[in-house]
Amino acid sequence: MKIQLLKYTLFFILFINAFIVNSEQLNDEPLTNNTRTATQLVSIIDSYRGLNTAGFSFDITNVSYKENRDSRTNQLSVDVKQDNSLVKFQSPARQQGRILLKKHSDMWLYIPGTRKVIRISPAQRLLGETSNADVTGSNFSRDYSGEIIPQDNPEQIQLVLSAKENNMSYQKVIFWLQNQAPFKPIKSEYYARSGKLLKTAQYKAFKEFGGELKVHKMLLSDPLISGSYTWMLFDNYRSSELPDALFNKEAIVSL
């Protein structure tokens, strides 16, 4: 009887050890192209709007359409360094020379001739469905936590981003991504703190800059106003040497 009990005990110990080893091996397996954590997917989304450098620049053309109205366009040049962004208005002529500065979560606007720098809201509309926050550098990895939501469609991943702070322009953003590398975004929805859907973005085209794939054409639409939409065209991504002094509220009046 004692020998039989000893055998059962030994078998149980070996079984538990085998289970632990297999569990550790499973946890140590590298993620394949089709298995990504929420944190990794948020970083991938960020990569489509930025460069893996300390400083970078790009150009934006916004074209806004509304039913029974002529289209409106503006052109911007954007400099980004870490958490800071500087947006220079190139056109239309009446806005040329304006500068929008984002420093951390604060934002200011300089209008030539006034010598004043005005604090503005990142959520304020810039043109059509485009807000001030939409044209500056974004960092979802720092400002949002992500959660993968189970999908019926095996070809897509649904990722919900929740703001870590209440002062974010959007309290929640929902992304739909391709469920295979390079996990391109397909669509995203932007929500206010109240839960109201503010806008929908569709990612229509991508383009390589310096060997890195970026969003090239994005279509923003207003869910409440039929026939109201804005095209955002991102172009000319490039690395830039940007001094810290460039992102200074007192300095932008002399740029």
DOZANU-80109 format. One line per 2 residues: number of its first residue (from 1); for each residue x, y, z of N, C-alpha, C. Coordinates in nm, 3 decimals. Atoms other than C-alpha are relative to their C-alpha. Example, Ala and Ser with C-alpha at 12.3 -4.5 7.8 and 13.67 -1.06 7.14 Angstrom:
1) 0.089:-0.119:0.000:1.230:-0.450:0.780:0.090:0.120:0.000  -0.082:-0.119:-0.006:1.367:-0.106:0.714:-0.077:0.109:0.073
//
This chain:
1) 0.083:-0.121:0.000:0.000:0.000:0.000:0.087:0.126:0.000  -0.089:-0.115:-0.007:0.282:0.240:0.091:0.073:0.021:-0.132
3) -0.071:-0.010:0.129:0.467:0.160:-0.234:-0.091:0.060:-0.107  0.096:-0.051:0.098:0.152:0.228:-0.440:-0.026:0.150:0.021
5) 0.021:-0.142:-0.032:0.094:0.561:-0.259:0.120:0.083:-0.043  -0.122:-0.070:0.040:0.456:0.655:-0.323:0.004:0.021:-0.151
7) 0.003:-0.010:0.146:0.411:0.585:-0.695:-0.095:0.112:-0.045  0.098:-0.104:0.035:0.100:0.805:-0.713:0.055:0.140:0.031
9) -0.057:-0.129:-0.039:0.281:1.086:-0.530:0.106:0.044:-0.099  -0.106:-0.030:0.095:0.580:1.066:-0.763:-0.058:0.040:-0.135
11) 0.065:-0.031:0.127:0.353:1.066:-1.069:-0.061:0.141:0.002  0.064:-0.132:-0.014:0.168:1.374:-0.941:0.103:0.112:-0.006
13) -0.106:-0.101:0.002:0.494:1.565:-0.882:0.054:0.021:-0.141  -0.050:-0.009:0.137:0.619:1.484:-1.232:-0.100:0.072:-0.091
15) 0.105:-0.064:0.080:0.285:1.593:-1.382:-0.001:0.151:0.022  0.002:-0.142:-0.032:0.292:1.929:-1.202:0.122:0.071:-0.059
17) -0.122:-0.060:0.055:0.655:1.995:-1.305:-0.011:0.017:-0.151  0.017:-0.007:0.146:0.572:1.919:-1.668:-0.094:0.112:-0.037
19) 0.098:-0.105:0.027:0.272:2.155:-1.655:0.064:0.139:0.015  -0.065:-0.128:-0.023:0.484:2.439:-1.513:0.096:0.033:-0.112
21) -0.097:-0.021:0.107:0.757:2.395:-1.775:-0.070:0.041:-0.129  0.074:-0.031:0.122:0.503:2.396:-2.060:-0.062:0.140:0.006
23) 0.059:-0.132:-0.016:0.333:2.708:-1.920:0.104:0.109:-0.020  -0.106:-0.098:0.016:0.664:2.892:-1.900:0.042:0.013:-0.145
25) -0.037:-0.004:0.141:0.750:2.795:-2.256:-0.104:0.075:-0.081  0.107:-0.069:0.071:0.413:2.920:-2.375:0.008:0.151:0.021
27) -0.009:-0.142:-0.029:0.458:3.255:-2.199:0.122:0.065:-0.063  -0.123:-0.054:0.056:0.809:3.292:-2.341:0.000:0.002:-0.152
29) 0.002:0.005:0.146:0.703:3.232:-2.703:-0.010:0.141:-0.056  0.011:-0.133:0.061:0.764:3.538:-2.922:-0.132:0.014:-0.072
31) 0.127:-0.024:0.067:0.454:3.701:-3.064:0.021:-0.009:-0.151  -0.007:0.011:0.145:0.391:3.614:-3.428:-0.065:0.122:-0.061
33) 0.057:-0.114:0.070:0.273:3.857:-3.695:-0.147:0.019:0.029  0.144:-0.009:-0.018:-0.089:3.777:-3.616:-0.042:-0.004:0.146
35) 0.036:-0.011:-0.142:-0.073:3.796:-3.236:0.076:0.117:0.059  -0.059:-0.120:-0.057:-0.010:4.134:-3.082:-0.078:0.038:0.126
37) 0.067:-0.049:-0.119:-0.086:4.276:-2.740:-0.061:0.137:-0.032  0.061:-0.131:0.020:-0.299:4.590:-2.707:0.106:0.110:0.001
39) -0.106:-0.101:-0.010:0.011:4.790:-2.606:0.080:0.007:-0.130  -0.074:0.002:0.126:0.196:4.679:-2.919:-0.080:0.062:-0.114
41) 0.085:-0.054:0.106:-0.099:4.767:-3.142:-0.011:0.152:0.010  0.004:-0.146:-0.016:-0.121:5.118:-2.993:0.129:0.062:-0.052
43) -0.128:-0.050:0.051:0.249:5.167:-3.069:0.005:-0.003:-0.152  0.005:0.010:0.146:0.190:5.050:-3.426:-0.084:0.114:-0.058
45) 0.082:-0.112:0.045:-0.090:5.307:-3.465:0.080:0.130:0.004  -0.084:-0.120:-0.012:0.147:5.579:-3.341:0.103:0.007:-0.113
47) -0.105:0.002:0.101:0.409:5.470:-3.594:-0.048:0.050:-0.136  0.053:-0.046:0.128:0.176:5.558:-3.884:-0.011:0.152:-0.009
49) 0.006:-0.145:0.001:0.182:5.926:-3.781:0.130:0.063:0.049  -0.126:-0.055:-0.049:0.542:5.965:-3.665:0.119:-0.074:-0.056
51) -0.124:0.065:0.041:0.905:5.879:-3.735:0.077:-0.043:0.124  -0.081:0.050:-0.111:1.144:5.683:-3.516:0.126:0.084:0.018
53) -0.112:-0.092:-0.019:1.361:5.991:-3.467:-0.039:0.099:0.110  0.027:-0.098:-0.106:1.395:6.260:-3.200:-0.087:0.114:-0.051
55) 0.079:-0.108:0.059:1.250:6.523:-3.435:-0.036:-0.033:-0.143  0.039:0.024:0.138:1.054:6.506:-3.758:-0.100:0.107:-0.044
57) 0.091:-0.099:0.057:0.845:6.722:-3.990:-0.084:-0.066:-0.109  0.084:0.047:0.110:0.560:6.668:-4.236:-0.093:0.113:-0.041
59) 0.093:-0.100:0.052:0.307:6.863:-4.442:-0.141:-0.057:-0.001  0.141:0.040:0.002:-0.073:6.853:-4.425:-0.077:0.094:-0.092
61) 0.099:-0.077:0.075:-0.334:6.967:-4.676:-0.137:-0.047:0.044  0.137:0.031:-0.040:-0.690:6.982:-4.542:-0.097:0.058:-0.103
63) 0.102:-0.046:0.095:-0.982:7.005:-4.785:-0.136:-0.036:0.058  0.129:0.019:-0.066:-1.327:7.053:-4.630:-0.114:0.019:-0.099
65) 0.117:-0.006:0.088:-1.655:6.987:-4.812:-0.127:0.002:0.084  0.133:-0.003:-0.060:-2.008:7.078:-4.707:-0.102:0.015:-0.112
67) 0.104:-0.003:0.102:-2.329:7.037:-4.900:-0.039:0.144:-0.034  0.042:-0.132:0.051:-2.419:7.340:-5.117:0.097:0.112:0.037
69) -0.102:-0.101:-0.029:-2.095:7.518:-5.026:0.128:-0.032:-0.075  -0.129:0.023:0.064:-1.760:7.566:-5.197:0.095:-0.067:0.099
71) -0.099:0.065:-0.086:-1.476:7.354:-5.064:0.097:0.104:0.055  -0.100:-0.088:-0.063:-1.223:7.517:-4.829:0.127:-0.081:0.024
73) -0.129:0.069:-0.010:-0.852:7.432:-4.812:0.097:0.080:0.085  -0.117:-0.065:-0.061:-0.557:7.507:-4.589:0.118:-0.095:-0.010
75) -0.124:0.078:0.007:-0.196:7.392:-4.603:0.086:0.036:0.120  -0.076:-0.016:-0.123:0.021:7.341:-4.296:0.132:-0.073:-0.009
77) -0.125:0.075:-0.020:0.379:7.246:-4.217:0.013:-0.024:0.151  0.001:0.041:-0.140:0.429:7.059:-3.889:0.137:-0.050:0.041
79) -0.124:0.049:-0.062:0.739:7.011:-3.673:-0.036:-0.067:0.132  0.032:0.075:-0.122:0.727:6.751:-3.395:0.130:-0.046:0.066
81) -0.112:0.053:-0.079:0.975:6.673:-3.120:-0.055:-0.048:0.133  0.053:0.063:-0.121:0.866:6.432:-2.849:-0.144:0.045:0.025
83) 0.137:-0.038:-0.037:0.560:6.590:-2.681:-0.037:0.139:-0.050  0.023:-0.137:0.047:0.583:6.925:-2.862:-0.022:0.003:-0.151
85) 0.027:-0.016:0.142:0.446:7.035:-3.199:-0.010:0.148:-0.034  0.009:-0.136:0.051:0.475:7.354:-3.404:-0.063:-0.008:-0.140
87) 0.074:0.005:0.127:0.224:7.408:-3.688:0.002:0.139:-0.063  -0.006:-0.127:0.072:0.285:7.683:-3.945:-0.103:-0.002:-0.113
89) 0.102:-0.013:0.104:-0.002:7.798:-4.169:0.063:0.056:-0.127  -0.057:-0.043:0.128:0.112:7.822:-4.533:-0.105:0.063:-0.091
91) 0.111:-0.056:0.077:-0.227:7.895:-4.692:-0.130:-0.036:0.071  0.016:-0.108:0.098:-0.482:8.042:-4.747:0.076:0.126:0.041
93) -0.082:-0.120:-0.022:-0.319:8.385:-4.775:-0.039:0.074:0.127  0.044:-0.075:-0.118:-0.532:8.537:-4.499:0.046:-0.064:0.131
95) -0.048:0.069:-0.120:-0.398:8.277:-4.253:0.151:-0.022:-0.001  -0.144:0.024:0.012:-0.039:8.267:-4.374:0.076:0.070:0.111
97) -0.079:-0.056:-0.108:0.208:8.322:-4.093:-0.053:-0.034:0.139  0.051:0.044:-0.131:-0.017:8.191:-3.816:0.080:-0.119:0.049
99) -0.076:0.111:-0.059:0.153:7.951:-3.579:-0.079:-0.058:0.116  0.066:0.073:-0.109:-0.003:7.690:-3.355:0.108:-0.078:0.074
101) -0.101:0.068:-0.083:0.213:7.563:-3.068:-0.068:-0.094:0.098  0.045:0.097:-0.100:0.143:7.247:-2.870:0.120:-0.037:0.086
103) -0.107:0.034:-0.093:0.356:7.196:-2.563:-0.063:-0.085:0.110  0.063:0.097:-0.090:0.263:6.885:-2.366:-0.152:0.000:-0.028
105) 0.145:-0.002:0.023:-0.117:6.919:-2.320:-0.055:0.140:-0.020  0.043:-0.139:0.020:-0.128:7.299:-2.365:0.018:0.040:-0.146
107) -0.006:-0.042:0.139:-0.188:7.477:-2.695:-0.026:0.150:-0.010  0.014:-0.144:0.022:-0.150:7.837:-2.817:-0.002:0.029:-0.149
109) 0.006:-0.047:0.139:-0.215:8.028:-3.139:0.055:0.141:-0.008  -0.052:-0.134:0.027:-0.016:8.323:-3.269:-0.053:0.048:-0.134
111) 0.051:-0.062:0.123:-0.178:8.555:-3.528:0.087:0.121:-0.032  -0.091:-0.110:0.033:0.066:8.789:-3.710:-0.069:0.136:0.008
113) 0.053:-0.135:-0.011:0.017:9.157:-3.643:-0.058:0.031:0.136  0.060:-0.024:-0.132:-0.133:9.110:-3.300:0.104:-0.001:0.111
115) -0.105:0.018:-0.101:0.188:9.024:-3.111:-0.052:-0.071:0.124  0.058:0.073:-0.112:-0.038:8.815:-2.888:0.000:-0.149:-0.028
117) 0.009:0.145:0.009:-0.024:8.444:-2.821:-0.120:-0.043:0.083  0.128:0.031:-0.064:-0.371:8.312:-2.740:-0.007:-0.148:0.035
119) 0.022:0.140:-0.037:-0.439:7.993:-2.545:-0.127:-0.051:-0.068  0.114:0.059:0.071:-0.672:7.766:-2.742:-0.021:-0.143:0.046
121) 0.031:0.138:-0.036:-0.838:7.428:-2.696:0.042:-0.095:-0.111  -0.034:0.100:0.102:-0.698:7.122:-2.876:-0.123:-0.056:-0.071
123) 0.122:0.055:0.058:-1.059:7.012:-2.938:-0.068:0.097:-0.096  0.062:-0.101:0.085:-1.145:7.335:-3.121:0.018:-0.034:-0.147
125) -0.007:0.032:0.143:-1.225:7.291:-3.490:0.093:0.096:-0.072  -0.095:-0.080:0.078:-0.957:7.410:-3.728:-0.056:0.027:-0.139
127) 0.061:-0.010:0.132:-1.120:7.341:-4.065:-0.088:-0.122:-0.021  0.089:0.113:0.021:-1.426:7.128:-4.132:-0.002:-0.091:0.121
129) 0.000:0.098:-0.109:-1.402:6.809:-3.925:0.136:-0.011:0.068  -0.136:0.005:-0.055:-1.032:6.871:-3.847:0.010:0.090:0.123
131) -0.020:-0.080:-0.120:-0.952:6.988:-3.493:0.147:0.039:0.012  -0.140:-0.039:-0.025:-0.637:7.156:-3.363:0.085:-0.121:0.036
133) -0.076:0.118:-0.044:-0.532:6.827:-3.203:0.032:-0.094:-0.116  -0.018:0.094:0.111:-0.565:6.639:-3.534:0.123:0.031:-0.085
135) -0.110:-0.039:0.088:-0.285:6.835:-3.704:0.134:0.003:0.072  -0.126:0.004:-0.074:-0.024:6.806:-3.428:0.045:-0.146:0.014
137) -0.048:0.135:-0.024:0.187:6.507:-3.335:-0.087:-0.070:0.103  0.083:0.076:-0.095:-0.008:6.232:-3.156:0.085:-0.105:0.071
139) -0.071:0.102:-0.077:0.109:5.993:-2.886:-0.102:-0.081:0.079  0.101:0.083:-0.066:-0.162:5.740:-2.811:0.063:-0.090:0.106
141) -0.066:0.091:-0.095:0.090:5.517:-2.633:0.016:0.064:0.137  -0.019:-0.070:-0.127:0.149:5.781:-2.367:-0.134:0.040:0.063
143) 0.122:-0.063:-0.051:-0.203:5.925:-2.336:-0.119:-0.095:0.016  0.115:0.091:-0.002:-0.430:5.619:-2.375:0.042:-0.141:0.039
145) -0.019:0.143:-0.024:-0.462:5.263:-2.253:-0.089:-0.076:-0.099  0.070:0.073:0.105:-0.571:5.001:-2.507:-0.058:-0.132:0.049
147) 0.063:0.129:-0.030:-0.801:4.701:-2.493:-0.052:-0.061:-0.130  0.048:0.071:0.119:-0.864:4.446:-2.767:-0.138:-0.057:0.028
149) 0.137:0.048:-0.014:-1.233:4.369:-2.816:-0.022:-0.114:-0.099  0.024:0.112:0.091:-1.333:4.028:-2.961:-0.087:0.041:-0.119
151) 0.067:-0.036:0.123:-1.451:4.057:-3.321:-0.058:-0.123:-0.068  0.055:0.108:0.082:-1.680:3.842:-3.536:0.074:-0.011:-0.132
153) -0.073:-0.002:0.126:-1.478:3.945:-3.840:0.145:-0.039:0.025  -0.137:0.045:-0.028:-1.152:3.744:-3.834:0.107:0.081:-0.073
155) -0.096:-0.079:0.077:-0.989:3.987:-4.077:0.030:0.134:0.065  -0.019:-0.128:-0.065:-1.007:4.281:-3.836:0.024:-0.015:0.149
157) -0.018:-0.011:-0.144:-0.897:4.377:-3.485:-0.069:0.128:0.046  0.060:-0.119:-0.058:-1.105:4.617:-3.276:0.076:0.035:0.127
159) -0.082:-0.046:-0.112:-0.899:4.821:-3.032:-0.062:0.126:0.059  0.060:-0.115:-0.068:-1.056:5.057:-2.777:0.109:0.071:0.082
161) -0.096:-0.081:-0.074:-0.834:5.339:-2.647:-0.076:0.090:0.096  0.063:-0.083:-0.103:-0.937:5.507:-2.321:0.102:0.098:0.054
163) -0.092:-0.104:-0.045:-0.781:5.837:-2.216:0.039:-0.021:0.146  -0.049:0.014:-0.137:-0.565:5.822:-1.904:-0.032:0.124:0.084
165) 0.033:-0.125:-0.069:-0.650:6.186:-1.818:-0.126:0.058:-0.061  0.125:-0.059:0.046:-0.969:6.387:-1.847:0.019:0.119:-0.094
167) -0.022:-0.118:0.083:-0.804:6.672:-2.039:0.036:-0.034:-0.144  -0.028:0.039:0.138:-0.756:6.473:-2.360:-0.109:0.052:-0.094
169) 0.097:-0.049:0.098:-0.926:6.599:-2.678:-0.111:-0.101:-0.022  0.097:0.106:0.016:-1.099:6.264:-2.713:0.009:-0.094:0.118
171) -0.003:0.086:-0.118:-1.201:6.057:-2.412:0.017:-0.146:-0.038  -0.010:0.139:0.047:-1.224:5.738:-2.616:0.016:0.001:-0.152
173) -0.018:0.018:0.144:-1.105:5.631:-2.960:-0.007:-0.150:-0.029  0.010:0.140:0.039:-1.203:5.303:-3.125:0.062:-0.017:-0.138
175) -0.067:0.030:0.126:-0.978:5.165:-3.400:-0.040:-0.138:-0.050  0.009:0.130:0.066:-1.039:4.886:-3.649:0.126:-0.014:-0.084
177) -0.126:0.023:0.069:-0.712:4.741:-3.779:-0.007:-0.128:-0.081  -0.017:0.127:0.071:-0.618:4.479:-4.034:0.059:-0.103:0.094
179) -0.047:0.105:-0.091:-0.563:4.150:-3.854:0.117:-0.078:-0.059  -0.125:0.059:0.047:-0.228:4.085:-4.015:0.101:0.113:-0.021
181) -0.105:-0.101:0.018:0.105:4.265:-4.045:-0.014:0.064:-0.138  -0.051:-0.093:-0.103:0.158:4.554:-4.089:-0.109:0.066:0.085
183) 0.108:-0.048:-0.089:-0.177:4.606:-3.903:-0.040:0.144:-0.032  0.043:-0.134:0.039:-0.289:4.910:-4.101:-0.135:0.034:0.063
185) 0.132:-0.042:-0.046:-0.573:5.111:-3.947:-0.097:0.009:-0.118  0.105:-0.007:0.102:-0.898:5.086:-4.143:-0.094:0.116:0.028
187) 0.097:-0.102:-0.041:-1.131:5.313:-3.949:0.020:0.031:0.148  -0.001:-0.033:-0.142:-1.148:5.497:-3.618:-0.116:0.094:0.031
189) 0.108:-0.086:-0.048:-1.420:5.669:-3.414:0.049:0.077:0.122  -0.049:-0.088:-0.105:-1.357:5.961:-3.179:-0.117:0.048:0.086
191) 0.110:-0.027:-0.091:-1.574:6.016:-2.871:0.037:0.108:0.103  -0.015:-0.099:-0.105:-1.622:6.306:-2.628:-0.017:-0.065:0.137
193) 0.015:0.051:-0.137:-1.626:6.267:-2.250:-0.143:-0.041:0.029  0.141:0.030:-0.020:-2.007:6.263:-2.266:-0.043:-0.131:-0.065
195) 0.034:0.121:0.074:-1.995:5.955:-2.489:-0.048:0.029:-0.140  0.046:-0.039:0.133:-2.101:6.150:-2.799:0.107:-0.031:-0.105
197) -0.091:0.024:0.112:-1.947:6.036:-3.128:0.024:0.130:-0.074  -0.034:-0.128:0.060:-1.763:6.339:-3.266:0.032:-0.010:-0.148
199) -0.040:0.014:0.140:-1.619:6.212:-3.591:0.045:-0.142:-0.027  -0.050:0.130:0.045:-1.524:5.906:-3.791:0.112:0.024:-0.101
201) -0.112:-0.011:0.093:-1.193:5.863:-3.975:0.014:-0.130:-0.077  -0.030:0.116:0.085:-1.128:5.629:-4.267:0.138:0.021:-0.061
203) -0.139:-0.008:0.045:-0.769:5.554:-4.366:0.007:-0.055:-0.142  0.022:0.034:0.140:-0.776:5.559:-4.744:0.128:-0.035:-0.076
205) -0.125:0.027:0.074:-0.410:5.551:-4.852:0.119:0.014:0.093  -0.124:-0.003:-0.076:-0.062:5.489:-4.715:0.115:0.019:-0.098
207) -0.114:-0.030:0.086:0.278:5.592:-4.846:0.129:-0.016:0.080  -0.129:0.017:-0.068:0.640:5.512:-4.764:0.081:0.129:-0.006
209) -0.092:-0.113:-0.009:0.870:5.789:-4.646:0.124:-0.049:0.074  -0.123:0.046:-0.062:1.231:5.698:-4.576:-0.007:-0.145:0.045
211) 0.012:0.141:-0.033:1.137:5.330:-4.571:-0.103:-0.032:0.107  0.103:0.021:-0.102:0.858:5.379:-4.312:-0.138:0.031:-0.058
213) 0.135:-0.016:0.053:0.489:5.339:-4.398:-0.080:0.097:0.087  0.075:-0.102:-0.072:0.271:5.639:-4.304:-0.140:0.015:-0.061
215) 0.131:-0.039:0.053:-0.090:5.748:-4.337:0.022:0.112:-0.101  -0.014:-0.102:0.105:-0.114:5.948:-4.660:-0.131:0.075:-0.023
217) 0.131:-0.062:0.020:-0.488:6.012:-4.704:-0.098:-0.052:0.103  0.098:0.036:-0.103:-0.750:6.018:-4.428:-0.126:0.081:-0.023
219) 0.129:-0.065:0.022:-1.119:6.099:-4.464:-0.076:0.010:0.131  0.076:-0.025:-0.122:-1.299:6.258:-4.167:-0.143:0.035:-0.035
221) 0.140:-0.031:0.026:-1.677:6.268:-4.156:-0.073:0.028:0.130  0.083:-0.036:-0.113:-1.935:6.417:-3.921:-0.121:-0.092:0.003
223) 0.110:0.096:-0.004:-2.187:6.152:-3.806:-0.137:0.067:0.006  0.128:-0.068:-0.016:-2.458:6.416:-3.750:-0.038:0.088:-0.118
225) 0.027:-0.091:0.111:-2.424:6.629:-4.065:0.028:-0.074:-0.131  -0.015:0.070:0.127:-2.485:6.455:-4.395:0.071:0.089:-0.103
227) -0.070:-0.075:0.104:-2.251:6.563:-4.675:0.111:0.087:0.053  -0.109:-0.078:-0.058:-1.996:6.714:-4.436:0.120:-0.091:0.024
229) -0.119:0.083:-0.015:-1.646:6.565:-4.465:0.125:0.079:-0.035  -0.128:-0.068:0.021:-1.280:6.663:-4.473:0.107:-0.102:-0.035
231) -0.116:0.081:0.036:-0.984:6.508:-4.650:0.124:0.059:0.067  -0.130:-0.038:-0.052:-0.650:6.517:-4.470:0.106:-0.074:-0.081
233) -0.107:0.060:0.079:-0.346:6.458:-4.693:0.133:0.028:0.070  -0.129:-0.010:-0.069:-0.018:6.388:-4.509:0.111:-0.031:-0.101
235) -0.106:0.020:0.100:0.301:6.421:-4.711:0.134:0.050:0.052  -0.136:-0.050:-0.022:0.676:6.479:-4.708:0.048:-0.020:0.143
237) -0.058:0.033:-0.131:0.762:6.308:-4.378:0.152:-0.001:-0.011  -0.146:-0.005:0.005:1.126:6.374:-4.297:0.056:0.024:0.140
239) -0.068:-0.026:-0.126:1.371:6.375:-4.007:0.047:0.144:0.002  -0.040:-0.141:-0.012:1.453:6.723:-3.875:0.077:0.022:0.128
241) -0.070:-0.045:-0.119:1.700:6.879:-3.635:-0.078:0.118:0.058  0.088:-0.102:-0.057:1.466:7.076:-3.410:0.048:0.037:0.140
243) -0.046:-0.042:-0.134:1.609:7.277:-3.118:-0.118:0.015:0.095  0.106:-0.013:-0.100:1.408:7.281:-2.796:-0.056:0.142:0.005
245) 0.042:-0.141:-0.007:1.395:7.662:-2.813:-0.108:0.032:-0.102  0.102:-0.023:0.102:1.172:7.634:-3.122:-0.140:-0.009:0.059
247) 0.132:0.025:-0.058:0.882:7.514:-2.904:-0.017:0.084:0.127  0.006:-0.094:-0.112:0.862:7.821:-2.687:-0.106:0.104:-0.028
249) 0.112:-0.093:0.018:0.554:8.038:-2.640:0.048:0.143:-0.027  -0.051:-0.135:0.017:0.761:8.356:-2.620:0.074:0.017:-0.134
251) -0.082:-0.009:0.119:0.967:8.271:-2.929:-0.079:-0.003:-0.130  0.072:0.020:0.127:0.693:8.196:-3.183:-0.042:0.132:-0.066
253) 0.037:-0.129:0.059:0.612:8.566:-3.235:0.107:0.051:-0.095  -0.110:-0.047:0.084:0.949:8.610:-3.406:0.040:-0.102:-0.108
255) -0.034:0.100:0.101:0.946:8.300:-3.628:-0.037:0.050:-0.141
//
